[in-house]
Amino acid sequence: MAVDLERDLVPDGLWEIAAPLIPPFKPRRQGGGTAPVADRKVFCAIVYALTTSCAWHRLPPCFGVSPATAHRRFAAWTRAGLWRRLHNEVLDRLGAAGSIDWSAALVNPASVRAKRGTSS
């Protein structure tokens, strides 16, 4: 894969935040298979698939990650809560740096718990 594409999709600063949050690789129970693919390569492939709406089976080979591996790690990382933790960490860092303009923020009603038994 072209290094420029990797750095464009996942700049070093983002990778420095994401890398420690990624769960350690666990070999498949049945054994065998190929050597594990580096987390950054998989992360880049996942970011590509998510930001371009690319179907997993159409993932370009330039990433050096099979579609099955990318999807399997995406699912595992999702179950482990990686995306929520990454989002929170990025927000915490931006907030600490004073880089968030909360006056322009919107609350997604899907992420806010509704109160029961209240009337307007």
N, C-alpha and C positions, 0 to 999 in steps of 0.2 A: 504494500500500500504506500502511496506517496505520503511522505512525512508531512507535507503541507496540509493534506486533507485531515490527517490525524490531529494536527495542531489546531486547525480551523474548527473542527468539531469539538475537541476537548483540549482547550488551552492548558498549559502547565499549571496555572493557578487553580483551575477547576479540578484537575487531576490531583493536585496536592490536597484538596478538600475531600475528594471522593475516595481516594485510595485507602485511607485508614478505616473508612466506613464499610468497605466491601468485605463480606464474610469470607473466611478462608475457604479455598477450594477443597471439596471433599470428593475423592475418587468414587466412581460408581461402584455399587456393591458387587456387581458381577465381575468386576476386574476387567482386564484387557483394555482394548481401545487404544487411542493414541495419547501422546503426552499432552498435558493440559495446556491450553492456550493462555497467553499472558492476559491478566485481567484488563489491562489498558486497551488491548486490541478488542476484546469482547465489549468493553464499555463503549468504545468508539463505534463499533458496529451497531450496538443497541441504540446509541444516540442517533446514528444515521437513520436507522429504521423508524424510530419514533418521530424524528423531526421531519422526515420526508414522507411519512405514511407508507413506506415501502413494506410490502408483504415479506414476512420472514423468508419464505422460499425464494424470493427474488433478491436477496441480499447480495450485492456485488462481491465477487471473489477477491477483489483488491484488499479487503480487510483481513484476509488470511484466517477467517473464522467461518465455520460451516453454519448454515442457517439453523440447523438443529442445536448446535452448541450455543449460538446466540440466544435462541428462544429458551433453551433449558436454563441458562444462567439468568436470563431476564426473569423467568418464573421463580427461580430460587432466590434471587435478590429481592424480588417483590415480596415473597413470603417472609423474608428476613427483615423487611421494613426499610431497605436501603433508600428508596426514593423519598420517603417521608423524612428520614434522618438527614439526607443530603439537602433537601429543601430547607429544613429547619436550620441546618448549619450555615448554609449560604445566607439566609435571612439574618441569622445572628451576627455573622461577620459584617454584612452590609449595614445592619443597624448599629453595631459598635463603631463603625467608621463614619456614621452619620450620612450614609449614602442612600437612605430610603426616604422618599417624600410621602409620608403617611397621609397627607391631605388629598392625595390622588388615589388612595387605596380603595379597593372594593372588597366587600366580604362576599365570598361565594356561599350562598345559602345551603349548598349541598354539604359544606364542611362545618356548619354551625348547628349545634343541637337545638331543636325547637323545644320550648317549654310547654309542658302538658297543662291543660286545664286553665289556660289564660284566655281571656276574651279581649277584643279590642274596644 
